[in-house]
Amino acid sequence: MLQLRPNCECCNRDLPPEALEARICSFECTFCADCADTRLKGICPNCGGELVRRPVRPAAKLLNNPASTERVFKPQGCASE
């Protein structure tokens, strides 16, 4: 099950479970759409994988399957513009 991490690894922007602008790779590294598109050009800086829109977990399912609260913030690992 996806962790639904709460923030962008590059800019630390909050990405709640319902965020349509969240992007992930196959290892669940998480970025906002702005960083994914402009800074990273759609490629995960951690694994080299494709960044795609993170699915939204239905609110009713969050009760028994909550989103992660662990923040990952690695601005030094993000490509600069």
N, CA, C and O atoms as CSV, one atom per row, in Angstrom:
chain,resi,resn,atom,element,x,y,z
A,1,MET,N,N,0.838,-1.175,0.000
A,1,MET,CA,C,0.000,0.000,0.000
A,1,MET,C,C,0.883,1.237,0.000
A,1,MET,O,O,1.893,1.284,0.703
A,2,LEU,N,N,0.508,2.230,-0.779
A,2,LEU,CA,C,1.280,3.470,-0.863
A,2,LEU,C,C,1.339,4.184,0.478
A,2,LEU,O,O,0.354,4.229,1.216
A,3,GLN,N,N,2.496,4.737,0.782
A,3,GLN,CA,C,2.667,5.468,2.038
A,3,GLN,C,C,1.948,6.810,2.043
A,3,GLN,O,O,1.558,7.286,3.109
A,4,LEU,N,N,1.765,7.427,0.896
A,4,LEU,CA,C,1.186,8.778,0.813
A,4,LEU,C,C,1.960,9.733,1.723
A,4,LEU,O,O,1.419,10.273,2.689
A,5,ARG,N,N,3.222,9.924,1.394
A,5,ARG,CA,C,4.085,10.807,2.184
A,5,ARG,C,C,3.537,12.237,2.174
A,5,ARG,O,O,2.937,12.665,1.188
A,6,PRO,N,N,3.744,12.973,3.268
A,6,PRO,CA,C,3.070,14.263,3.453
A,6,PRO,C,C,3.725,15.499,2.860
A,6,PRO,O,O,3.215,16.606,3.035
A,7,ASN,N,N,4.860,15.334,2.153
A,7,ASN,CA,C,5.542,16.534,1.668
A,7,ASN,C,C,6.406,16.243,0.452
A,7,ASN,O,O,6.687,15.092,0.117
A,8,CYS,N,N,6.815,17.321,-0.194
A,8,CYS,CA,C,7.736,17.251,-1.328
A,8,CYS,C,C,9.161,17.131,-0.787
A,8,CYS,O,O,9.558,17.890,0.097
A,9,GLU,N,N,9.919,16.188,-1.311
A,9,GLU,CA,C,11.297,15.991,-0.863
A,9,GLU,C,C,12.198,17.162,-1.229
A,9,GLU,O,O,13.214,17.378,-0.569
A,10,CYS,N,N,11.854,17.920,-2.258
A,10,CYS,CA,C,12.702,19.033,-2.708
A,10,CYS,C,C,12.423,20.334,-1.970
A,10,CYS,O,O,13.347,20.965,-1.458
A,11,CYS,N,N,11.155,20.741,-1.911
A,11,CYS,CA,C,10.824,22.065,-1.360
A,11,CYS,C,C,10.070,21.996,-0.032
A,11,CYS,O,O,9.779,23.029,0.571
A,12,ASN,N,N,9.757,20.800,0.418
A,12,ASN,CA,C,9.061,20.564,1.687
A,12,ASN,C,C,7.607,21.047,1.686
A,12,ASN,O,O,7.003,21.181,2.750
A,13,ARG,N,N,7.052,21.304,0.528
A,13,ARG,CA,C,5.647,21.715,0.410
A,13,ARG,C,C,4.749,20.597,0.948
A,13,ARG,O,O,4.997,19.419,0.694
A,14,ASP,N,N,3.720,20.968,1.680
A,14,ASP,CA,C,2.761,19.990,2.189
A,14,ASP,C,C,1.980,19.366,1.036
A,14,ASP,O,O,1.531,20.063,0.127
A,15,LEU,N,N,1.824,18.041,1.087
A,15,LEU,CA,C,1.060,17.301,0.089
A,15,LEU,C,C,0.106,16.358,0.822
A,15,LEU,O,O,0.432,15.191,1.041
A,16,PRO,N,N,-1.071,16.860,1.202
A,16,PRO,CA,C,-2.028,16.023,1.922
A,16,PRO,C,C,-2.497,14.862,1.037
A,16,PRO,O,O,-2.283,14.892,-0.175
A,17,PRO,N,N,-3.124,13.853,1.616
A,17,PRO,CA,C,-3.539,12.669,0.855
A,17,PRO,C,C,-4.399,12.979,-0.369
A,17,PRO,O,O,-4.367,12.237,-1.351
A,18,GLU,N,N,-5.161,14.060,-0.319
A,18,GLU,CA,C,-6.057,14.397,-1.435
A,18,GLU,C,C,-5.386,15.287,-2.487
A,18,GLU,O,O,-6.039,15.702,-3.444
A,19,ALA,N,N,-4.109,15.580,-2.326
A,19,ALA,CA,C,-3.404,16.483,-3.242
A,19,ALA,C,C,-3.281,15.884,-4.643
A,19,ALA,O,O,-2.732,14.797,-4.821
A,20,LEU,N,N,-3.793,16.602,-5.618
A,20,LEU,CA,C,-3.686,16.167,-7.016
A,20,LEU,C,C,-2.332,16.541,-7.614
A,20,LEU,O,O,-1.964,16.037,-8.675
A,21,GLU,N,N,-1.590,17.418,-6.943
A,21,GLU,CA,C,-0.300,17.851,-7.457
A,21,GLU,C,C,0.876,17.024,-6.922
A,21,GLU,O,O,2.031,17.385,-7.148
A,22,ALA,N,N,0.599,15.931,-6.223
A,22,ALA,CA,C,1.666,15.061,-5.722
A,22,ALA,C,C,2.145,14.126,-6.833
A,22,ALA,O,O,1.342,13.591,-7.598
A,23,ARG,N,N,3.453,13.940,-6.909
A,23,ARG,CA,C,4.062,13.039,-7.886
A,23,ARG,C,C,4.919,12.025,-7.146
A,23,ARG,O,O,5.561,12.360,-6.151
A,24,ILE,N,N,4.934,10.780,-7.628
A,24,ILE,CA,C,5.727,9.721,-7.004
A,24,ILE,C,C,6.443,8.898,-8.069
A,24,ILE,O,O,6.068,8.903,-9.242
A,25,CYS,N,N,7.482,8.193,-7.630
A,25,CYS,CA,C,8.144,7.211,-8.483
A,25,CYS,C,C,7.741,5.826,-7.968
A,25,CYS,O,O,6.933,5.725,-7.045
A,26,SER,N,N,8.286,4.776,-8.547
A,26,SER,CA,C,7.908,3.423,-8.133
A,26,SER,C,C,8.411,3.075,-6.729
A,26,SER,O,O,7.972,2.084,-6.145
A,27,PHE,N,N,9.327,3.880,-6.184
A,27,PHE,CA,C,9.801,3.669,-4.810
A,27,PHE,C,C,9.100,4.601,-3.826
A,27,PHE,O,O,9.476,4.665,-2.655
A,28,GLU,N,N,8.092,5.318,-4.291
A,28,GLU,CA,C,7.263,6.224,-3.498
A,28,GLU,C,C,7.972,7.493,-3.052
A,28,GLU,O,O,7.503,8.170,-2.138
A,29,CYS,N,N,9.090,7.826,-3.679
A,29,CYS,CA,C,9.686,9.138,-3.450
A,29,CYS,C,C,8.615,10.133,-3.880
A,29,CYS,O,O,7.940,9.920,-4.887
A,30,THR,N,N,8.457,11.198,-3.139
A,30,THR,CA,C,7.325,12.099,-3.347
A,30,THR,C,C,7.775,13.532,-3.590
A,30,THR,O,O,8.639,14.060,-2.890
A,31,PHE,N,N,7.163,14.153,-4.605
A,31,PHE,CA,C,7.494,15.518,-4.991
A,31,PHE,C,C,6.225,16.251,-5.385
A,31,PHE,O,O,5.232,15.629,-5.763
A,32,CYS,N,N,6.259,17.581,-5.297
A,32,CYS,CA,C,5.132,18.368,-5.798
A,32,CYS,C,C,5.262,18.451,-7.320
A,32,CYS,O,O,6.341,18.221,-7.867
A,33,ALA,N,N,4.175,18.775,-7.994
A,33,ALA,CA,C,4.183,18.852,-9.456
A,33,ALA,C,C,5.172,19.898,-9.949
A,33,ALA,O,O,5.834,19.693,-10.966
A,34,ASP,N,N,5.280,21.019,-9.237
A,34,ASP,CA,C,6.190,22.075,-9.670
A,34,ASP,C,C,7.635,21.583,-9.678
A,34,ASP,O,O,8.339,21.754,-10.673
A,35,CYS,N,N,8.081,20.978,-8.586
A,35,CYS,CA,C,9.458,20.459,-8.539
A,35,CYS,C,C,9.640,19.317,-9.537
A,35,CYS,O,O,10.659,19.251,-10.224
A,36,ALA,N,N,8.670,18.429,-9.618
A,36,ALA,CA,C,8.773,17.288,-10.533
A,36,ALA,C,C,8.915,17.745,-11.977
A,36,ALA,O,O,9.713,17.190,-12.733
A,37,ASP,N,N,8.147,18.750,-12.357
A,37,ASP,CA,C,8.154,19.209,-13.744
A,37,ASP,C,C,9.315,20.143,-14.065
A,37,ASP,O,O,9.964,19.987,-15.100
A,38,THR,N,N,9.588,21.121,-13.183
A,38,THR,CA,C,10.576,22.144,-13.518
A,38,THR,C,C,11.988,21.786,-13.073
A,38,THR,O,O,12.930,21.920,-13.854
A,39,ARG,N,N,12.146,21.346,-11.867
A,39,ARG,CA,C,13.489,21.059,-11.346
A,39,ARG,C,C,13.978,19.677,-11.748
A,39,ARG,O,O,15.156,19.488,-12.051
A,40,LEU,N,N,13.069,18.716,-11.748
A,40,LEU,CA,C,13.479,17.323,-11.951
A,40,LEU,C,C,13.180,16.778,-13.341
A,40,LEU,O,O,13.625,15.686,-13.694
A,41,LYS,N,N,12.428,17.536,-14.126
A,41,LYS,CA,C,12.091,17.141,-15.507
A,41,LYS,C,C,11.453,15.749,-15.582
A,41,LYS,O,O,11.682,14.997,-16.529
A,42,GLY,N,N,10.634,15.419,-14.547
A,42,GLY,CA,C,9.881,14.163,-14.553
A,42,GLY,C,C,10.660,12.922,-14.172
A,42,GLY,O,O,10.158,11.807,-14.314
A,43,ILE,N,N,11.896,13.101,-13.685
A,43,ILE,CA,C,12.748,11.966,-13.316
A,43,ILE,C,C,13.115,12.055,-11.836
A,43,ILE,O,O,13.558,13.103,-11.365
A,44,CYS,N,N,12.932,10.964,-11.110
A,44,CYS,CA,C,13.265,10.929,-9.682
A,44,CYS,C,C,14.776,11.054,-9.496
A,44,CYS,O,O,15.535,10.299,-10.104
A,45,PRO,N,N,15.227,12.009,-8.655
A,45,PRO,CA,C,16.667,12.171,-8.435
A,45,PRO,C,C,17.268,11.050,-7.592
A,45,PRO,O,O,18.488,10.897,-7.545
A,46,ASN,N,N,16.422,10.270,-6.929
A,46,ASN,CA,C,16.903,9.196,-6.065
A,46,ASN,C,C,17.154,7.894,-6.821
A,46,ASN,O,O,18.156,7.218,-6.591
A,47,CYS,N,N,16.231,7.546,-7.732
A,47,CYS,CA,C,16.328,6.244,-8.399
A,47,CYS,C,C,16.365,6.330,-9.920
A,47,CYS,O,O,16.638,5.336,-10.593
A,48,GLY,N,N,16.091,7.512,-10.463
A,48,GLY,CA,C,16.084,7.665,-11.908
A,48,GLY,C,C,14.779,7.248,-12.564
A,48,GLY,O,O,14.667,7.241,-13.790
A,49,GLY,N,N,13.792,6.899,-11.745
A,49,GLY,CA,C,12.497,6.465,-12.264
A,49,GLY,C,C,11.591,7.612,-12.672
A,49,GLY,O,O,11.838,8.770,-12.336
A,50,GLU,N,N,10.553,7.276,-13.391
A,50,GLU,CA,C,9.559,8.243,-13.858
A,50,GLU,C,C,8.705,8.744,-12.696
A,50,GLU,O,O,8.327,7.970,-11.817
A,51,LEU,N,N,8.408,10.028,-12.697
A,51,LEU,CA,C,7.514,10.608,-11.698
A,51,LEU,C,C,6.131,10.738,-12.312
A,51,LEU,O,O,5.968,11.336,-13.375
A,52,VAL,N,N,5.133,10.172,-11.637
A,52,VAL,CA,C,3.749,10.183,-12.112
A,52,VAL,C,C,2.834,10.705,-11.018
A,52,VAL,O,O,3.230,10.772,-9.854
A,53,ARG,N,N,1.597,11.082,-11.387
A,53,ARG,CA,C,0.648,11.593,-10.394
A,53,ARG,C,C,0.342,10.510,-9.372
A,53,ARG,O,O,0.062,9.362,-9.719
A,54,ARG,N,N,0.401,10.897,-8.113
A,54,ARG,CA,C,0.076,9.968,-7.025
A,54,ARG,C,C,-1.428,9.787,-6.957
A,54,ARG,O,O,-2.159,10.777,-6.986
A,55,PRO,N,N,-1.914,8.557,-6.868
A,55,PRO,CA,C,-3.357,8.349,-6.747
A,55,PRO,C,C,-3.884,8.902,-5.423
A,55,PRO,O,O,-3.154,8.981,-4.435
A,56,VAL,N,N,-5.140,9.275,-5.419
A,56,VAL,CA,C,-5.795,9.777,-4.217
A,56,VAL,C,C,-6.519,8.623,-3.542
A,56,VAL,O,O,-7.330,7.937,-4.164
A,57,ARG,N,N,-6.225,8.415,-2.273
A,57,ARG,CA,C,-6.910,7.378,-1.499
A,57,ARG,C,C,-8.254,7.935,-1.035
A,57,ARG,O,O,-8.298,9.030,-0.474
A,58,PRO,N,N,-9.347,7.211,-1.253
A,58,PRO,CA,C,-10.658,7.697,-0.800
A,58,PRO,C,C,-10.644,8.010,0.696
A,58,PRO,O,O,-10.070,7.270,1.495
A,59,ALA,N,N,-11.287,9.121,1.058
A,59,ALA,CA,C,-11.293,9.580,2.449
A,59,ALA,C,C,-11.754,8.496,3.423
A,59,ALA,O,O,-11.194,8.374,4.512
A,60,ALA,N,N,-12.744,7.724,3.057
A,60,ALA,CA,C,-13.243,6.668,3.939
A,60,ALA,C,C,-12.181,5.600,4.208
A,60,ALA,O,O,-12.186,4.979,5.271
A,61,LYS,N,N,-11.284,5.385,3.268
A,61,LYS,CA,C,-10.223,4.383,3.433
A,61,LYS,C,C,-9.068,4.903,4.284
A,61,LYS,O,O,-8.289,4.117,4.824
A,62,LEU,N,N,-8.959,6.228,4.404
A,62,LEU,CA,C,-7.895,6.804,5.222
A,62,LEU,C,C,-8.080,6.506,6.705
A,62,LEU,O,O,-7.110,6.525,7.462
A,63,LEU,N,N,-9.301,6.233,7.127
A,63,LEU,CA,C,-9.547,5.935,8.542
A,63,LEU,C,C,-8.781,4.701,8.995
A,63,LEU,O,O,-8.153,4.717,10.054
A,64,ASN,N,N,-8.824,3.638,8.211
A,64,ASN,CA,C,-8.135,2.396,8.566
A,64,ASN,C,C,-6.771,2.260,7.901
A,64,ASN,O,O,-5.971,1.406,8.283
A,65,ASN,N,N,-6.510,3.098,6.913
A,65,ASN,CA,C,-5.246,3.062,6.170
A,65,ASN,C,C,-4.715,4.486,6.020
A,65,ASN,O,O,-4.721,5.040,4.921
A,66,PRO,N,N,-4.253,5.081,7.130
A,66,PRO,CA,C,-3.866,6.495,7.107
A,66,PRO,C,C,-2.614,6.756,6.278
A,66,PRO,O,O,-1.798,5.864,6.044
A,67,ALA,N,N,-2.492,7.988,5.848
A,67,ALA,CA,C,-1.293,8.434,5.132
A,67,ALA,C,C,-0.118,8.481,6.103
A,67,ALA,O,O,-0.302,8.578,7.317
A,68,SER,N,N,1.068,8.413,5.561
A,68,SER,CA,C,2.279,8.504,6.368
A,68,SER,C,C,2.407,9.903,6.973
A,68,SER,O,O,1.946,10.883,6.387
A,69,THR,N,N,3.026,9.988,8.131
A,69,THR,CA,C,3.326,11.276,8.754
A,69,THR,C,C,4.826,11.563,8.701
A,69,THR,O,O,5.271,12.630,9.125
A,70,GLU,N,N,5.601,10.616,8.184
A,70,GLU,CA,C,7.054,10.775,8.096
A,70,GLU,C,C,7.418,11.701,6.944
A,70,GLU,O,O,7.118,11.418,5.784
A,71,ARG,N,N,8.062,12.800,7.276
A,71,ARG,CA,C,8.481,13.773,6.263
A,71,ARG,C,C,9.891,13.431,5.793
A,71,ARG,O,O,10.776,13.158,6.604
A,72,VAL,N,N,10.092,13.447,4.484
A,72,VAL,CA,C,11.401,13.246,3.880
A,72,VAL,C,C,11.736,14.543,3.152
A,72,VAL,O,O,11.000,14.962,2.259
A,73,PHE,N,N,12.831,15.173,3.526
A,73,PHE,CA,C,13.209,16.460,2.946
A,73,PHE,C,C,14.688,16.407,2.598
A,73,PHE,O,O,15.533,16.371,3.493
A,74,LYS,N,N,15.011,16.402,1.306
A,74,LYS,CA,C,16.386,16.282,0.842
A,74,LYS,C,C,16.673,17.319,-0.242
A,74,LYS,O,O,16.935,16.946,-1.385
A,75,PRO,N,N,16.631,18.606,0.087
A,75,PRO,CA,C,16.819,19.629,-0.954
A,75,PRO,C,C,18.179,19.517,-1.654
A,75,PRO,O,O,18.302,19.900,-2.817
A,76,GLN,N,N,19.191,19.000,-0.967
A,76,GLN,CA,C,20.506,18.863,-1.582
A,76,GLN,C,C,20.499,17.806,-2.690
A,76,GLN,O,O,21.387,17.813,-3.542
A,77,GLY,N,N,19.523,16.902,-2.697
A,77,GLY,CA,C,19.453,15.854,-3.706
A,77,GLY,C,C,18.646,16.218,-4.928
A,77,GLY,O,O,18.534,15.418,-5.857
A,78,CYS,N,N,18.079,17.412,-4.945
A,78,CYS,CA,C,17.249,17.829,-6.071
A,78,CYS,C,C,18.067,18.612,-7.082
A,78,CYS,O,O,18.901,19.445,-6.727
A,79,ALA,N,N,17.811,18.327,-8.338
A,79,ALA,CA,C,18.520,19.037,-9.410
A,79,ALA,C,C,18.145,20.504,-9.405
A,79,ALA,O,O,16.988,20.841,-9.154
A,80,SER,N,N,19.075,21.364,-9.669
A,80,SER,CA,C,18.772,22.793,-9.732
A,80,SER,C,C,18.347,23.156,-11.149
A,80,SER,O,O,18.680,22.469,-12.115
A,81,GLU,N,N,17.607,24.250,-11.247
A,81,GLU,CA,C,17.124,24.712,-12.547
A,81,GLU,C,C,18.258,25.222,-13.404
A,81,GLU,O,O,18.032,25.651,-14.536
